[in-house]
Amino acid sequence: MFKKDMYVFRGGKSAAKLKDDVKVMAAFANKILNGEKTGSADEEGFFPRGIRAQVWLESGKTGAQRGVEMLIKKLNGIPFETELPIPALDRVPVAAPIADLSKANIAMVTTGGIVPVNNPDRIQSASATRWGRYDISNVDRLESGVYKTIHAGFDPAAADADPNVIMPIDAMKIYLKEGKFGKLHDYFYSTVGTGTTQAEAARMAKEIIEKLKEDKVDGVIMTST
């Protein structure tokens, strides 16, 4: 999470490896202190930081030559190492469109941190690992003093004064009465996005999706800040 701000080294899988890990880190630290040239992330053992530095290769080969060599290796199934690694992203397939919105059960989900004022699920204000599920079956709007935001990434004044600016239950209830969709799910789901890791966000999403599937929700409106 903080690899762009500091060097984070790849350690062993148990405390027994700590002695060797410390040696690697100390050797790298000494290079910096002595003004010595440091190697790449793979050479030194830390996580890539997304910082590219210009270097002159001893081979003297141009970028064009190296590119052609890599292409030839790729075409022949020979292992090669790219000079510009692209981080793997978790691609989520686009969902099929809702066939009939007038009959659809729509749920509201937010990363804007809207919760009851006592924050019963103790959702963190940043780097969240928890989420909450709150009943709105008999609520026409979220009232100030009953709901608030616990999000630490923006000024909460507007959201605390009117939680509907983040979680627009008021507008959704009006649309429901106008017949724009079939049903508003009885619960809304909330967590905080600021500082939350991709891994935690994916885990929470999967947990929330299981609940939505159980309640036969057809579509989700995701609101943020």
N, C-alpha and C positions, 0 to 999 in steps of 0.2 A: 504493500500500500504506500509506503514512504520511500520507495526506491529512487524517485526523482529528487528527493531532498537529501538523501544520505546513501552511503554505501551499505548495502545489505547483502551479507555473504551467505552462500548456500552451506548450511551446516549438516552434520550427520543426523541420523535418525534416533540417536540416543545420547544420553549424557556422557557415555563412555568415549564418544568421538570429540568431546569438547576440547581435550588437550591438543589434538591435531588441528581442530578448527581455529583455535586461538593462535597457533603458530602461523597459519595462513594469513589471518587478519593482521597480526603484528608485523609480518614481513611486508605487507602492503602499506601499512601505516608508516613503517620506516622508510619506504621508498618516497612517500609524500614528504616526510620530515626532512629527508636528505636531498630533496629536489631532483630525485631520479625519475627517469621515464617510466610510466606505468603502462601495462598492457591492456588489452581489451577485457571486457567482462568475463568472457569465457576463459581467457588466459589467467586472470587473477582470481576467479572464483566467486565473483559477486553477480547479483541479478542485473541484467541489462537495464540501463537507466534512460534509454531513449535519447542519449546524447551522442552525436556523431562527431568524430575528430578527423581532421585530414592527416594522413600519414603517407610517407613515401616508401613504397615497397622495394626491397632489395632486388627483386627480379627485374624491375624497370619496365614491366609490361603495362600498357595503357589500359584504361577501363574498357575500351572496345575489344582489345585482345582477350582480356579476362572474361568479358561477357560472352564472346564467341566460344571460348573454351568451356564455359559452364553449359552453354546450350548444347554443344556436341556431347558432353557427358550426360546431360539429361536425355537427349535423343537416344543414346546408347544404353541407358539404364545404369550408368556409372554414378556412384555417390559423389556429390559435390556440396560445397558449402556456399550459400549465397552471401553476398556482401551487404544485402539489405533485407534482413529477416522481417517478415510481416507477422505481428502478433495474431494468434488465432482468436477469432471472435465467435461467441455463441450466437449463431444465426437462428432466429425463431421464425418458422414459416408464417406467412400472413394467413389469418383465419378467413374462412369462407364468409361471404356476406350474409347477413340475417335475411332470411327469405321473406318474412312478414313481420315488420316492426310493430304493427298494431296488436300482435299477439305475443310479443317478446317480453321476457322477464329481464330487466336491465338492473345491473348492480353498480354501485359507486365505490371506487377505490381511490385513495389518495396517498401521496408521499409528502403531503403538506403538514402532517402532524396534528390534525384535528382530533381531539379526544374530549371525553367528559372532563370537567375541571379538576377532578381528583386523579386523573390519569391512572385508572385502575389497573392497567396492564404494565405500568412502569416502563413505558416506551422511552428509550433514550432520546435526548434532544439532538444528538449527532451520533454517527457510527452505529445506527440502530441494529439490534439483533432481535427485536420483538415487534409484534404487530397486534392490533386490537380489532374487535368486531362489535359494533354497537347498533342497538335496536332503534330503528326509525319508523317502525310500522304505524305508530300513532303520533308522529311528529310532522308538522307541515313546514317547519323551518328550524334551523339550529339557532337557539337563542344565546346571546352573549351572557356570560355568567353561569351558563349550564355547560357550554362547550368552549374550548379555547384551543390554541395551537401551542405545542411544546417544541416546535421546530426552532433550532438555534441558528439557522442560516439566513434569516431575514428578520426585519423589524416586525414584531408580532402585533403591533397596535391595531392595524386594520382588521386582521383576522380575529383578534380577540373581541373587537367591537362588533363584528359581524362574521361569524364563522362560515357563513354561506358563500363568502367571496373565495374560499378555498374549496369547500364542499357544498356545492349549490343545491342543497336539498329543496330549498324554496322554489327554485325554477323547475326542478324535476317534478315536484308535486303539481305545479301548474300545468306542465306539459302532459302529465298523467291524466289530469281532469279533462284536458283538451283531446285526449285520445291519440296523442302522437306515438305512444307505445303502450303495450298491454299491461305491464306490471312493473312497479318499482320494488326491487328486492327489499325485504324487511330489514336488512342490515347494511351498514356501510363499513368498509375496512380501511384502516389507517396505519401508517408507519411514517418514518422520517427518512428522507433521501440523502440529506447532506452528510458526506463522509462515509456513508454506508458502502461497504465493499460489494463488488459484483457477486461474489460468492454468497454473502448473506442475503442480498436482494433476491438472487435466484432461489435460494432455499425458502425464503418467506413467500415468494410468489407461488412456488409449488404447493406450499401448505394452504395458502389462501384459495388457490385454484381447486384443490380437493373439496373445500367447503362449498365453493360456488357450483361445482358439479353435483354435489349432493343435493343442493337446493334447485337444481335444474335451471340455472341462470343461462340465458342465451347470449348476453353481451355485457361488456363492462365499459364504463366511462372512467378513464384514468385522469384524475386531476392532480396538478402540482401547484407550484408557486409562480 
